[in-house]
Amino acid sequence: MSRLLIAAASILCFASTNHAQTLSQGERDRAMSELHATRKAFLDLVGAASPSQLNFKPAPEVWSVMEIAEHVTMSEPFLAKLASSGLGKSADPEKLAQTKGKDQSVLTGLADRTKKAQAPSLLQPKAAFKSRDAVIAAFRASRDANIAYLRDTKDPLRACVIDAGGSPMDCYQVYLMIAAHTQRHVSQMKEVMANPGFPKK
């Protein structure tokens, strides 16, 4: 996951005029379904946690639920901006070809917590949100904007290629990555909550 986020900081994102079709309804529905499902999972966990549960750290170097929530919330607009930044430019056909058939691997690969990585410094938690309500409000705003964009956009996201450290994906797949990234960190929150020292309330 974070390897892709780090690579995305030096992204090359291009749109091809040769493949400038809009998304199919099936593509829209799939991405919105993933974003809705992970939105609910995030909000259910964060919304139900007490202040002591939000701020519990199993170890000094391990993120709390609140820190994980901040990272997810900061990553959401960052990734969406990367997905749209290169629309209107010429694509590399070879890289575009490498994105075909990668939708499921983007979803499952990024959500896999067995592959550990460190987030880039700009997306590491810095206590940017002073309360649970603040982080929830920011997450809702970004996620709802992304869902609305996918519902209505005519942009050729399938023709926009991101070269993430030698692993190209199209910009539609970036929105699948946003969902998978959220799922990854929902799983991380559950790991924190499973710690024997996690507060009961």
PLY file of the C-alpha trace (Angstrom):
ply
format ascii 1.0
element vertex 201
property float x
property float y
property float z
element edge 200
property int vertex1
property int vertex2
end_header
0.00 0.00 0.00
2.37 2.69 1.22
4.92 1.75 -1.46
2.32 2.88 -3.96
1.59 6.05 -2.00
5.29 6.89 -1.87
5.70 6.23 -5.56
2.65 8.36 -6.24
4.46 11.41 -4.89
6.50 11.43 -8.11
3.63 10.38 -10.31
3.36 10.47 -14.08
-0.34 10.68 -14.95
-1.48 11.01 -18.54
-4.72 10.85 -20.53
-4.94 9.39 -24.01
-7.07 10.95 -26.72
-7.21 7.53 -28.42
-9.08 5.88 -25.55
-11.18 8.82 -24.37
-14.31 6.83 -23.53
-16.22 7.52 -20.34
-16.74 4.86 -17.69
-19.36 2.18 -18.21
-22.22 1.96 -15.72
-20.74 -1.29 -14.43
-17.41 0.39 -13.73
-19.13 3.25 -11.96
-21.24 0.87 -9.88
-18.27 -1.26 -8.86
-16.12 1.66 -7.72
-19.00 3.36 -5.90
-19.90 0.07 -4.19
-16.32 -0.33 -2.92
-16.21 3.28 -1.76
-19.59 3.05 -0.02
-18.69 -0.22 1.73
-15.35 1.02 3.04
-16.93 4.37 3.98
-19.37 2.50 6.22
-16.67 0.28 7.72
-14.51 3.31 8.57
-17.36 5.35 10.04
-18.75 2.43 12.05
-15.42 1.82 13.78
-14.34 5.40 14.35
-17.83 6.61 15.24
-18.32 3.97 17.94
-14.95 4.43 19.64
-14.63 6.36 22.90
-11.85 8.95 23.37
-9.76 6.47 25.36
-10.23 3.82 22.68
-9.38 6.26 19.90
-6.13 7.28 21.55
-4.95 3.89 22.83
-1.51 2.91 21.50
-0.37 -0.72 21.92
3.23 0.51 21.68
4.88 3.91 21.14
5.63 3.16 17.49
2.15 1.74 16.73
-0.56 4.09 15.50
-3.71 4.58 17.52
-7.15 4.30 15.94
-7.27 8.10 15.80
-3.90 8.27 14.07
-4.98 5.64 11.54
-8.18 7.59 10.91
-6.18 10.76 10.33
-3.91 9.00 7.83
-6.88 7.61 5.88
-8.57 11.00 5.85
-5.46 12.83 4.63
-4.81 10.19 1.95
-8.29 10.42 0.40
-7.98 13.83 -1.34
-4.28 13.25 -2.03
-4.99 10.14 -4.10
-8.01 11.66 -5.83
-5.89 14.62 -6.89
-3.29 12.28 -8.35
-5.99 10.49 -10.32
-7.14 13.68 -12.02
-3.91 15.65 -12.34
-2.87 14.46 -15.79
-6.13 14.44 -17.72
-5.73 15.97 -21.18
-2.15 14.83 -21.86
-0.83 12.07 -24.11
-0.60 8.54 -22.68
2.15 5.97 -23.02
0.37 3.12 -24.91
2.71 0.50 -23.45
1.97 1.54 -19.89
-1.73 1.81 -20.67
-1.71 -1.77 -21.91
-0.19 -2.91 -18.60
-3.19 -1.62 -16.67
-5.64 -4.00 -18.33
-7.19 -6.60 -16.04
-5.68 -5.17 -12.85
-8.83 -4.02 -11.07
-9.11 -6.97 -8.69
-5.41 -7.09 -7.93
-5.51 -3.40 -6.97
-8.37 -4.10 -4.55
-6.89 -7.21 -2.97
-3.21 -6.28 -3.10
-3.52 -2.98 -1.26
-5.87 -4.37 1.36
-3.43 -7.17 2.22
-1.97 -6.40 5.66
0.66 -9.14 5.42
2.70 -6.75 3.27
4.00 -4.16 5.73
5.15 -0.69 4.68
5.60 2.81 6.04
3.52 5.76 4.93
5.30 8.74 3.36
5.96 11.58 5.77
3.37 13.93 4.28
0.63 11.38 5.03
1.77 10.39 8.52
-0.49 11.53 11.37
0.36 14.87 12.96
-2.67 15.43 15.22
-4.29 17.54 12.52
-7.79 16.81 13.87
-8.69 17.79 17.41
-11.67 15.50 17.79
-13.37 12.41 16.43
-16.13 14.57 14.97
-13.56 16.64 13.06
-11.85 13.65 11.44
-15.22 12.06 10.62
-16.47 15.26 9.01
-13.33 15.60 6.88
-13.46 11.96 5.83
-17.15 12.17 4.92
-16.59 15.30 2.83
-13.73 13.78 0.82
-15.34 10.36 0.37
-18.72 11.76 -0.60
-17.04 14.04 -3.15
-15.22 11.06 -4.67
-18.41 9.00 -4.86
-20.26 11.88 -6.51
-17.42 12.38 -8.99
-17.47 8.73 -10.06
-21.25 8.83 -10.40
-21.24 11.81 -12.76
-17.84 12.15 -14.43
-17.35 12.05 -18.17
-13.55 12.07 -17.76
-11.70 9.20 -19.53
-10.25 7.69 -16.36
-9.46 4.42 -18.12
-7.10 6.35 -20.43
-5.17 8.06 -17.63
-2.06 6.12 -16.62
-0.26 6.39 -13.32
3.28 5.05 -13.24
3.59 4.06 -9.59
7.17 2.92 -9.29
7.02 0.68 -12.33
3.52 -0.64 -11.59
1.17 1.25 -13.93
-2.53 1.60 -13.17
-5.21 3.64 -14.84
-6.90 6.46 -12.95
-10.13 4.53 -12.49
-8.03 2.00 -10.62
-6.80 4.78 -8.35
-10.35 5.09 -7.02
-10.36 1.36 -6.38
-7.05 1.93 -4.60
-8.69 4.55 -2.37
-11.26 1.96 -1.28
-8.62 -0.73 -0.78
-6.44 1.68 1.19
-9.36 2.37 3.52
-10.03 -1.34 3.94
-6.37 -1.94 4.74
-6.50 0.58 7.55
-9.87 -0.57 8.84
-8.12 -3.92 9.32
-5.28 -2.10 11.08
-7.79 -0.45 13.44
-9.22 -3.89 14.26
-5.70 -5.12 15.06
-5.33 -2.29 17.58
-8.75 -3.06 19.05
-7.80 -6.73 19.44
-4.86 -5.84 21.69
-5.37 -7.16 25.26
-4.80 -3.67 26.66
-7.45 -1.99 24.50
-9.86 -0.06 26.77
-13.28 -1.61 27.31
-14.92 1.79 26.93
0 1
1 2
2 3
3 4
4 5
5 6
6 7
7 8
8 9
9 10
10 11
11 12
12 13
13 14
14 15
15 16
16 17
17 18
18 19
19 20
20 21
21 22
22 23
23 24
24 25
25 26
26 27
27 28
28 29
29 30
30 31
31 32
32 33
33 34
34 35
35 36
36 37
37 38
38 39
39 40
40 41
41 42
42 43
43 44
44 45
45 46
46 47
47 48
48 49
49 50
50 51
51 52
52 53
53 54
54 55
55 56
56 57
57 58
58 59
59 60
60 61
61 62
62 63
63 64
64 65
65 66
66 67
67 68
68 69
69 70
70 71
71 72
72 73
73 74
74 75
75 76
76 77
77 78
78 79
79 80
80 81
81 82
82 83
83 84
84 85
85 86
86 87
87 88
88 89
89 90
90 91
91 92
92 93
93 94
94 95
95 96
96 97
97 98
98 99
99 100
100 101
101 102
102 103
103 104
104 105
105 106
106 107
107 108
108 109
109 110
110 111
111 112
112 113
113 114
114 115
115 116
116 117
117 118
118 119
119 120
120 121
121 122
122 123
123 124
124 125
125 126
126 127
127 128
128 129
129 130
130 131
131 132
132 133
133 134
134 135
135 136
136 137
137 138
138 139
139 140
140 141
141 142
142 143
143 144
144 145
145 146
146 147
147 148
148 149
149 150
150 151
151 152
152 153
153 154
154 155
155 156
156 157
157 158
158 159
159 160
160 161
161 162
162 163
163 164
164 165
165 166
166 167
167 168
168 169
169 170
170 171
171 172
172 173
173 174
174 175
175 176
176 177
177 178
178 179
179 180
180 181
181 182
182 183
183 184
184 185
185 186
186 187
187 188
188 189
189 190
190 191
191 192
192 193
193 194
194 195
195 196
196 197
197 198
198 199
199 200
